[in-house]
Amino acid sequence: MCGIIGAVSGADVAPFLLKGLQRLEYRGYDSAGVVVINDAGGFDRSRAVGKVEMLEQALSHRNLSGSTGLAHTRWATHGAVTELNAHPHICQDTLALVCNGIVENHDELRQAQKDYGLVFTSETDTEVVVHQIYMHLNTGQDLAEAVRSTVQELDGSFALGVVQATEPGRMIAARQGPPLIIGLGKDEFFIASDIAALLSVTRRYIVMENGDIADIRNGTCTIRDARGNPVERPVRESNQSGGDVELGEFSHYMHKEIHEQPRAVADTLEGRLAGDRVLEQAFGPQAMNIFNQTQQVQIIASGTSYHAGLVAKHWFEYVGVPCEVEVGSEYRYRRHAPRGGTLLVTISQSGETADTLAALVEAQRQGIVGSLVVCNTPESSLVRESDLSFMTHSGPEIGVASTKTFTAAMTGLMMLALVLSRRHGFDAGFEAHVVKQLRSLPSALEKVLEIEDEIAQMAKAFGNKANALFLARGAHYPIALEGALKLKEISYIHAEAYPAGELKHGPLALVDEHMPIVAVAPNDALLEKLKSNLAEVRARGGRLFVFADPETGFEREEDLELIHVAQVDSAVAPIVFTLPMQLLAYHAALIKGTDVDKPRNLAKSVTVE
């Protein structure tokens, strides 16, 4: 979940490393640090607790420069948020290292290193890695050999960058789990967790595979695989630009990304529709064969992606395809009953979610007809490990709270349901109707954005609240879950979501004049049931905040605030009703004064279990 970056250049790399850290900060912002090899052949290091700006402040009081260096932004796992626990870690003034990941056998290694005479200055699991490399160096091994020997002794999941003070112009990178790329410049090389960190200097990069160790020196980069054999990894070119990760006219990335959703959905649809049909080849060259064998769908995801899966379950089962949805972190830790004809669908914005990757491996072990990932990152691990992939074309999403990748993922899942519907008795007329609604979706989302001022006004009522309750029914219950999650994530208001029919089974006890109740009210077959549930709330003094289709018949009253959402077909209504939930959370967070883009204790990409 941390972000790492490194550079070997003929120029001072310190300014570049700091700029790269800013673009990696979504991965963790508990602390940040940078180290360079100075002209005297030693290390200059600076670390600071908090966001990258705190590191910049620390560096404003000292001159730190060098042509080889590493930097890190931390999401704390082992060890408190302190300067001593911040990376980079240094051993005996000889080695410096940054790590993204977890070392599970650190206790065992730490004791052996203490017996060796090494001193620990941190509580982190990472410090054992740099010490272990140092011990191997002392046996006469070359730096690359020492890193390889160390990696073979580590249990866990990690990406490493290592430099040796006596070898300026050289850097070792190793990957075992979390993403790591090598950027290719003109007579210079870079490493980073994400291409976004490198866009100021290059768009050309190599994706390291699991087990790879890269030796960068003398203007060359040699990669060896897990067996130690030299390998050539393909050079890719990012279609992102530096402007894609800039704020522009917006104050926060989350706000920018909410407003990018009409375009993100349009781009996700682009090239995937032909007339009134969804193109099966949008899911990959093996799609037809795998879909012909599919009898049921198993969705695995986490967080916001899990909510997208819950919505999709309604769509799949509507077209006759049995569907189960599970949280990735739970799936692989229980016994599963074998089921034939299962298509495994994973959903992940980053494609690197550790729990989801592990669940994919477990499902493949049990036997499935195929795997499909809905993802926003083309070169990610889930894309490479899955039989089929559907890329959402949302562009970079920097805000920790997912927005546009959620709506784009739901769009892709609906298209998958349409493709599978052909095999379950649904005619072309059904598909044509839904495709028409999909084509109109970007304009419907634009209409929701036009009512942002109304939503901002409603959000004022949440400024002094500590709790909130979200209610919905049917396919909109997951949207209520997502609304509650967003409010929790960025405003720190405790919020829960329930199917409205479950009120009388416990949650109704929480309702009083101080508890705001948010209701998602589309004009569907469950509307009258929902109205009855909301009447129960009003009867007990609860205050309602209703987002409703204009045709639902709701009226503003003293205890009911109402915002009309663009009238759309029930097929796409869950996607459309998502945006008001996001905007409500965003404006509540502004009132609360929280850090919208970097909420406390969270990070964008969860690459550790």
Secondary structure by P-SEA (a helix, b strand, c coil): cbbbbbbbccccaaaaaaaaaaaacccccccccccccccccbbbbbbbcccaaaaaaaaccbbbbcccccccccccccccccccccccccccccccccccccccaaaaaaaaaaaaccccccccaaaaaaaaaaaaaaacccaaaaaaaaaaaccccccbbbbbcccccbbbbbbcccbbbbbbcccccccccccccccccccbbbbbcccbbbbbcccbbbbbcccccbbbbbbbbbccccccccccccccaaaaaaaaaaaaaaaaaccccccccccccccccaaaaaaaaccbbbbbbcaaaaaaaaaaaaaaaaacbbbbbbbcccccccccccccbbbbbbbbcccccaaaaaaaaaaaaacccbbbbbcccccccccccccbbbbccccccccccccaaaaaaaaaaaaaaaaacccccccaaaaaaaaaaaaaaaaaaaaaaaaaaaaaaaacccccccbbbbbbcccaaaaaaaaaaaaaaccccbbbbcccccccccccccccccbbbbbbcccccaaaaaaaaaaaaaaabbbbbccccccccccccccbbbbbccccccccccccaaaaaaaaaaaaaaaaccccccccccccccccc
